[in-house]
Amino acid sequence: MIKVRILRQKDGSIHGFEVKGHANYAKHGEDIVCAGVSTVTVGTVNSLEALTGTIMESRMNDGFLSAYLPGDGNEDAGGQTQLLLESMVIMLNSIAESYGKYIQIKEVIT
C-alpha cells in the first residue's frame, strides 16, 4: 500500500508531503496506481520549480518521496505554490476514490 502524508501548518497551508510504499496493484512496470501517484507527486515538485521558482527540499528512493517547502513554508502560502500543492491533493484523492485499497492519504498538522 502507498501511504501519503500531507503536511499542513495550523493555517491549513501545505508545507510538505511524504509518500512511502508500493501499491502492489500489478507487477512492477505495470502498476498503474504506483505510476499515477509517482506522476502526480513528482510532477508537482517539478511544476513548482518550473512555474513558481520554488525548489522543494526533496529526497527520493525506491518507493519513497519526501518534499518540503524551503524555510518555514509561508513565503507563498496564499499563491501559486499552494494552488499547485492543493491540486496535487485533489489528484491523489481522485486516485484513492478508484483504488482506495492501494493508497492511504492522511493530512496532518505539523
C-alpha positions as CSV (number, residue, x, y, z in Angstrom):
1,M,0.0,0.0,0.0
2,I,1.1,3.5,-0.7
3,K,0.9,5.8,2.3
4,V,0.8,9.6,1.6
5,R,1.1,12.2,4.4
6,I,0.1,15.8,3.5
7,L,1.8,18.1,6.0
8,R,-0.2,21.2,6.8
9,Q,0.5,24.1,9.1
10,K,-2.1,25.4,11.6
11,D,-3.4,27.9,9.0
12,G,-4.2,25.0,6.6
13,S,-1.4,25.7,4.2
14,I,0.7,22.7,2.9
15,H,4.4,22.8,3.7
16,G,5.3,19.4,2.5
17,F,4.4,15.8,1.8
18,E,5.7,12.3,2.1
19,V,5.0,9.2,0.0
20,K,6.0,5.7,1.1
21,G,5.5,2.2,-0.2
22,H,4.2,0.4,-3.3
23,A,0.6,-0.2,-4.3
24,N,1.1,-3.8,-5.4
25,Y,-1.9,-3.3,-7.7
26,A,0.0,-5.1,-10.5
27,K,3.5,-6.4,-11.2
28,H,6.4,-3.9,-11.3
29,G,6.3,-1.9,-14.5
30,E,2.6,-2.4,-15.0
31,D,1.2,-0.9,-11.7
32,I,-1.0,2.0,-12.8
33,V,-1.6,3.1,-9.2
34,C,2.1,3.5,-8.5
35,A,2.6,5.2,-11.8
36,G,-0.3,7.6,-11.2
37,V,0.9,8.5,-7.7
38,S,4.5,9.0,-8.9
39,T,3.4,11.1,-11.8
40,V,1.3,13.4,-9.7
41,T,3.8,13.8,-6.9
42,V,7.0,14.1,-8.9
43,G,5.1,16.3,-11.4
44,T,4.1,18.6,-8.7
45,V,7.6,19.1,-7.4
46,N,8.8,19.7,-11.0
47,S,5.9,22.1,-11.7
48,L,6.6,24.1,-8.6
49,E,10.2,24.7,-9.7
50,A,9.3,25.4,-13.4
51,L,6.2,27.6,-12.8
52,T,7.0,29.4,-9.5
53,G,10.7,29.0,-9.0
54,T,10.1,27.2,-5.7
55,I,12.6,24.5,-5.2
56,M,11.3,22.0,-2.6
57,E,13.8,20.2,-0.4
58,S,13.2,16.7,-1.7
59,R,14.5,13.2,-1.4
60,M,13.6,10.2,-3.5
61,N,14.4,6.5,-3.2
62,D,12.7,3.3,-4.3
63,G,9.1,3.6,-3.0
64,F,9.8,6.9,-1.2
65,L,9.5,10.6,-1.9
66,S,9.6,13.4,0.6
67,A,9.3,17.1,-0.4
68,Y,9.2,20.2,1.8
69,L,8.9,23.8,1.1
70,P,12.1,25.8,1.9
71,G,12.3,27.8,5.1
72,D,9.1,27.9,7.1
73,G,6.9,27.3,4.0
74,N,5.0,30.5,4.3
75,E,6.7,32.6,1.6
76,D,4.0,31.9,-0.9
77,A,1.3,30.3,1.3
78,G,-1.5,32.1,-0.5
79,G,-0.3,31.9,-4.0
80,Q,0.6,29.7,-6.9
81,T,2.7,27.3,-4.7
82,Q,-0.3,26.5,-2.6
83,L,-2.6,26.2,-5.6
84,L,-0.3,23.6,-7.1
85,L,0.0,21.6,-3.8
86,E,-3.7,21.6,-3.3
87,S,-4.1,20.5,-6.9
88,M,-1.8,17.5,-6.1
89,V,-4.0,16.6,-3.1
90,I,-7.1,16.6,-5.3
91,M,-5.4,14.4,-7.9
92,L,-4.2,12.0,-5.2
93,N,-7.7,11.8,-3.7
94,S,-9.1,11.1,-7.2
95,I,-6.8,8.1,-7.4
96,A,-7.8,7.0,-3.9
97,E,-11.5,7.1,-5.0
98,S,-10.9,4.4,-7.6
99,Y,-8.1,2.5,-5.9
100,G,-8.6,3.1,-2.2
101,K,-7.3,-0.3,-1.1
102,Y,-3.9,0.5,-2.6
103,I,-3.4,4.1,-1.3
104,Q,-4.0,5.8,2.0
105,I,-3.9,9.6,2.3
106,K,-3.6,11.3,5.7
107,E,-3.4,15.1,6.3
108,V,-1.6,16.1,9.5
109,I,-1.0,19.4,11.2
110,T,2.7,19.7,12.0
